[in-house]
């Protein structure tokens, strides 16, 4: 198991990201609309999102970092005990693929 994806720098706007209500959309069934911003300069990352989508997107930088840490620890532990399984190999492969989507 290699840790190539851990060395690739992410190409997204650094976090933390925050979600904020920017308005209401719809007449009959109005919904709150959110935008995602990042940093002191309030860089707009995304807008016109429903609350659940906004919260997920706002958490993206922390989720990315957490997945990197989990992948590294799983590789470290399986290497240390010199034992991996098809399941751990699959988890590392899935994590690597997800991280590569961000770093591509």
Secondary structure, 3 states (H helix, E strand, C coil): CCCHHHHCCCCCCCCCEEEEEEEEECCCCCEEEEEEEECCCCEEEEEEECHHHHHHHHCHHHHHHHHHHHHHHHHHHHHHCCCCCHHHHHHHHHHHHHHHHHHC
